[in-house]
Structures are given as structure tokens and as C-alpha cells.
Amino acid sequence: VDGAIHRAAGPLLKKECASLNGCETGEAKITCGYGLPAKYVIHTVGPIAQGGVGEQQRRALKSCYKNSLEAATSNAARSVAFPCISTGIYGYPPEQAVHEALAAVREFLDAHHDKGCNVGNKFENYGHSKTPNGLKTRGG
């Protein structure tokens, strides 16, 4: 996903990313969207889970989503789209990752009652037959 975003956004995104001094696992940093049809790109580094998923990986993955949502809120972003973080070459099983992602969004919404969430029905392949309970359209 990272490579596709950088190719589509163009060289200015790479230049701005170089100025961010990296990003630790679970952190989130925000840049302009440049050539993308988005105002911002929120960058996060997910945990490596090729050796298995433990509590440290679960916490780090939830932090990716929570910190990304905080970055979006801090920059007055009105919408956010997430890929399934860490499920590619980092080896986090998608059917486990989706639970951490949804829990992080649920916790964020519980702490930010003025925010809303629209979740598309994209969870069929990860053990959910319909929009996850508790994440239907809420708030403003």
C-alpha cells in the first residue's frame, strides 16, 4: 500500500516524509496528499507479526489506528479510509487484525462523542457477515 500511495502522490510526498524523521511502530504522522484525491495522508507503522501475534503486537496495531484517528481529528479531517494495517509483508493475520482495528475505532468514538463513523460492509472476508456491531453510523 505504501508504494502505491507514494507513486500516486508524486515526489513531493517522499520529500515531506523525509523531513518527518521516521515513524515508530504505532505512531502516526500526517502529510499533505499532493497528487492524491485526499487532503492528507496519515502514515503509520504497524507491528511485525510474522513470528505470531502477542499482546505487544495487538497493542501496537490498535495504537496505529487510534493515533491515526487522533492525527485526523487534530487536522480537522472529515473522513478517513484505512487499509488493513500490517496484514501484508508484516504478516499480521487479517482475521485477527480486523478485530483490533474495530476495537480501536470503537474506543476512539467512545472517547469522542462529537465524531461519527460510517463503516462500509467490507468485513465479509474477515469473519463478519455485516457491518460490525457498535460501528454503525453514529454522531455528527
C-alpha positions as CSV (number, residue, x, y, z in Angstrom):
1,V,0.0,0.0,0.0
2,D,2.8,2.4,0.9
3,G,4.4,2.1,-2.5
4,A,1.1,2.7,-4.4
5,I,0.4,5.8,-2.3
6,H,3.8,7.3,-2.9
7,R,3.6,6.6,-6.7
8,A,0.2,8.2,-6.9
9,A,1.0,11.2,-4.7
10,G,4.3,12.1,-6.5
11,P,7.7,13.1,-5.4
12,L,6.7,15.9,-3.0
13,L,5.2,13.3,-0.7
14,K,8.5,11.5,-0.5
15,K,10.3,14.8,0.2
16,E,7.9,15.7,3.0
17,C,8.2,12.2,4.5
18,A,12.0,12.5,4.6
19,S,11.5,15.6,6.8
20,L,9.5,13.7,9.4
21,N,12.5,11.8,11.0
22,G,10.8,8.4,10.7
23,C,7.9,6.9,12.5
24,E,8.0,4.4,15.3
25,T,5.7,1.4,15.4
26,G,2.2,2.5,16.5
27,E,2.9,6.2,15.8
28,A,1.1,8.2,13.2
29,K,2.3,11.3,11.3
30,I,0.4,13.3,8.7
31,T,1.5,14.9,5.4
32,C,-0.2,16.6,2.5
33,G,-1.9,14.4,0.0
34,Y,-0.2,16.1,-3.0
35,G,-1.3,14.2,-6.2
36,L,-3.9,12.1,-4.4
37,P,-7.6,12.9,-4.2
38,A,-7.1,13.4,-0.5
39,K,-6.1,16.5,1.5
40,Y,-3.8,14.4,3.8
41,V,-2.0,11.1,4.1
42,I,-1.6,9.7,7.6
43,H,1.4,7.5,7.9
44,T,1.7,4.7,10.5
45,V,4.0,1.8,11.1
46,G,2.3,-1.4,12.1
47,P,3.8,-4.2,14.1
48,I,5.6,-7.1,12.5
49,A,3.7,-10.3,13.3
50,Q,5.5,-13.0,11.3
51,G,6.5,-14.7,14.5
52,G,3.0,-14.7,15.8
53,V,0.6,-12.2,17.4
54,G,1.1,-11.4,21.1
55,E,-0.1,-8.7,23.4
56,Q,2.6,-6.3,22.2
57,Q,1.6,-6.7,18.5
58,R,-2.1,-6.2,19.4
59,R,-1.4,-3.0,21.4
60,A,0.8,-1.6,18.7
61,L,-1.8,-2.3,16.0
62,K,-4.5,-0.6,18.0
63,S,-2.2,2.3,18.5
64,C,-1.8,2.7,14.7
65,Y,-5.5,3.2,14.3
66,K,-6.0,5.3,17.4
67,N,-3.1,7.6,16.6
68,S,-4.1,7.9,13.0
69,L,-7.6,9.0,14.1
70,E,-6.1,11.5,16.5
71,A,-4.0,12.9,13.7
72,A,-7.0,13.2,11.5
73,T,-9.0,14.9,14.3
74,S,-6.2,17.3,15.1
75,N,-6.1,18.4,11.4
76,A,-9.9,18.7,11.1
77,A,-10.1,15.9,8.6
78,R,-13.7,15.0,7.8
79,S,-13.1,11.4,6.7
80,V,-10.5,8.7,7.0
81,A,-10.0,5.5,5.0
82,F,-7.8,2.7,6.3
83,P,-6.2,-0.3,4.6
84,C,-5.8,-3.4,6.8
85,I,-2.5,-2.3,8.5
86,S,0.3,-4.9,8.9
87,T,-1.5,-7.6,7.0
88,G,0.8,-7.7,4.0
89,I,4.5,-8.4,4.3
90,Y,4.4,-7.8,8.1
91,G,2.3,-11.0,8.4
92,Y,-0.5,-9.9,10.8
93,P,-3.4,-12.3,10.1
94,P,-6.2,-10.2,8.6
95,E,-8.9,-12.2,10.5
96,Q,-7.2,-11.1,13.8
97,A,-6.2,-7.6,12.6
98,V,-9.8,-6.6,11.8
99,H,-10.8,-7.1,15.5
100,E,-8.0,-4.8,16.7
101,A,-8.9,-2.2,14.1
102,L,-12.6,-2.2,15.0
103,A,-11.8,-2.1,18.7
104,A,-9.6,0.9,18.2
105,V,-12.3,2.8,16.2
106,R,-14.9,1.9,18.8
107,E,-12.7,3.2,21.7
108,F,-12.0,6.4,19.7
109,L,-15.7,7.0,19.1
110,D,-16.5,6.3,22.8
111,A,-13.9,9.0,23.8
112,H,-15.0,11.5,21.1
113,H,-18.8,11.6,21.2
114,D,-18.9,14.5,18.7
115,K,-17.4,12.3,16.0
116,G,-19.3,9.9,13.7
117,C,-18.4,6.8,11.8
118,N,-19.7,5.3,8.6
119,V,-18.5,1.7,8.1
120,G,-18.9,0.1,4.7
121,N,-19.8,-3.6,4.6
122,K,-16.2,-4.7,3.8
123,F,-15.7,-7.3,6.6
124,E,-17.2,-10.4,5.0
125,N,-13.8,-11.9,4.4
126,Y,-12.7,-11.4,8.0
127,G,-15.4,-13.2,9.9
128,H,-18.1,-10.5,9.8
129,S,-21.2,-11.0,7.7
130,K,-22.4,-7.5,8.2
131,T,-21.3,-4.1,9.5
132,P,-19.7,-4.8,12.9
133,N,-22.0,-4.1,15.9
134,G,-21.3,-0.8,17.5
135,L,-19.8,0.9,14.4
136,K,-23.0,1.8,12.6
137,T,-23.4,5.5,11.7
138,R,-23.0,7.5,14.9
139,G,-22.6,11.0,15.9
140,G,-22.3,14.1,13.7
